[in-house]
């Protein structure tokens, strides 16, 4: 099972809170995520963050550089005719760089500040494990610490992308999850809110379930496991 967006409130919900709080243009952020994560995307800072190749601070710097609007040339209130050396532009550039650094610091913490664990989905995991289903967590991490209290009673196996140097939808990370669960892929049901990760799980031999809401997911899992999870 995935973490963010499955065991928590929906991803768009807390992302919307962040873009409003930080004053980020939501369309600009959406376009950047398509460029970094969309079909055919090459290796990007998100890939590097999720696999642990870069840390949170470096990712925040790269993200801020893409999302913070550059200061207009010549801004700062100076008369450019009296400033042939371009000191006003240089000052504006310095101000922008300082602004990026200030806004970059803690950006990921603010981004995920609205993420909340969904108790009803934790109850589903507990019910499944109590029914004899081996349970596991497979999550792409964004450089922050997880709330791991109680994980030892929830999951038989945990795979965090930044800790293993792999990320969804890489087939290797699904194989690793199956290995840690000590189950063949065709005996595993994987739940994720993102369709590319669900399709990749199916391609790896698992049954993929796309999480839209708790009721729909629970109903589908109850059919697949032929047991009540409520």
BELMOGI-V284773 format. One record per pair of residues at least 24 apart in sequence whose ideal C-beta (glycine too) atoms are under 10 Angstrom apart, sorted by the first residue. I is the first residue (numbers start at 1). J is the second residue. Records with the same first field share a line. If there is no record, write none. Layout:
I->J + J
This chain:
1->121 + 124 + 125 + 128 + 135 + 136 + 137 + 138 + 139 + 154 + 155 + 189 + 190 + 191 + 192 + 209 + 211 + 217 + 221
2->137 + 138 + 139 + 140 + 168 + 190 + 191 + 192 + 193 + 194 + 197 + 198 + 201 + 211
3->115 + 117 + 121 + 137 + 138 + 139 + 140 + 141 + 146 + 147 + 158 + 160 + 192 + 193
4->112 + 115 + 139 + 140 + 141 + 142 + 146 + 192 + 193 + 194
5->115 + 118 + 139 + 192 + 193 + 194 + 211
6->118 + 121 + 124 + 125 + 137 + 139 + 191 + 192 + 193 + 194 + 209 + 210 + 211 + 214 + 217
7->115 + 117 + 118 + 119 + 120 + 121 + 122 + 124 + 125 + 137 + 139 + 146 + 147 + 154 + 191 + 193 + 211
8->112 + 114 + 115 + 116 + 117 + 118 + 121 + 147 + 193
9->114 + 115 + 116 + 117 + 118 + 121
10->115 + 118 + 193 + 211 + 212 + 213
11->112 + 115 + 193 + 194
12->193
13->114 + 115 + 116
14->111 + 112 + 113 + 114 + 115 + 116
15->111 + 112 + 114 + 115
16->114
17->110 + 111 + 112 + 113 + 114 + 115
18->107 + 108 + 109 + 110 + 111 + 112 + 113 + 114 + 115
19->67 + 111
21->110 + 111 + 113 + 114
22->64 + 67 + 68 + 103 + 106 + 107 + 110 + 111
23->67 + 68 + 69 + 103
24->63 + 64 + 67 + 68 + 69 + 103 + 107 + 111
25->67 + 68 + 69
28->66 + 67 + 68 + 69
29->63 + 66 + 67 + 111
31->66
32->63 + 66 + 67
35->66
36->62 + 63 + 66
37->194 + 196
38->196
39->196
46->140 + 142 + 167
47->140 + 161 + 167 + 170
48->167
49->108 + 140 + 141 + 142 + 143 + 161 + 162 + 167
50->139 + 140 + 141 + 142 + 143 + 160 + 161 + 162 + 165 + 166 + 167 + 168 + 170
51->140 + 141 + 161 + 162 + 163 + 164 + 165 + 166 + 167 + 170 + 173
52->141 + 143 + 160 + 161 + 162 + 163 + 164 + 165 + 166 + 167
53->162 + 165
54->143 + 162
55->143 + 162
56->106 + 107 + 108 + 109 + 141 + 142 + 143 + 144 + 162
57->104 + 105 + 106 + 107 + 108 + 143
58->104 + 143
59->104 + 107 + 108 + 142 + 143
60->100 + 101 + 103 + 104 + 105 + 106 + 107 + 108 + 109 + 110 + 111 + 143
61->100 + 101 + 104 + 105 + 107
62->104
63->100 + 103 + 104 + 107 + 108 + 111
64->99 + 100 + 101 + 102 + 103 + 104 + 105 + 107
65->96 + 97 + 100 + 104
66->100
67->100 + 103 + 104 + 107
68->96 + 97 + 99 + 100 + 102 + 103 + 104
69->96 + 99
70->96 + 99 + 100
71->95 + 96 + 97 + 99
72->96
108->142 + 143 + 144
109->143 + 144
111->142 + 144
112->142 + 143 + 144
115->144 + 147
116->147
117->146 + 147 + 149 + 150
118->214
120->214 + 215 + 218 + 230
121->191 + 211 + 214 + 217 + 218
122->150 + 154
123->214 + 218 + 229 + 230
124->191 + 214 + 217 + 218 + 221 + 222 + 229 + 230
125->153 + 154 + 155 + 191 + 229
126->150 + 153 + 154 + 229
127->218 + 221 + 222 + 225 + 227 + 228 + 229 + 230
128->154 + 189 + 218 + 221 + 222 + 225 + 227 + 229
129->153 + 154 + 155 + 156
130->227 + 229
131->225 + 226 + 227 + 228 + 229
132->225 + 227
133->189 + 221 + 224 + 225 + 227 + 229
134->180 + 181 + 182 + 183 + 187 + 188
135->181
136->177 + 178 + 180 + 181 + 183 + 188 + 190
137->177
138->164 + 168 + 173 + 174 + 176 + 177 + 178 + 180 + 181 + 188 + 190 + 191 + 192 + 197 + 201
139->163 + 167 + 168 + 173 + 192
140->166 + 167 + 168 + 169 + 170 + 173 + 192 + 194 + 197
141->167
155->180 + 181
156->180 + 181 + 182 + 183
157->181 + 182 + 183
167->197
168->192 + 194 + 196 + 197 + 198 + 200 + 201
169->194 + 195 + 196 + 197 + 198 + 199 + 200 + 201 + 203 + 204
170->200 + 204
171->200 + 201 + 203 + 204 + 205
172->204
173->197 + 200 + 201 + 204
174->200 + 201 + 202 + 203 + 204 + 205 + 206 + 208
175->204 + 205
177->201 + 204 + 206
178->204 + 205 + 206
189->220 + 221 + 224 + 225
191->217 + 220 + 221
193->217
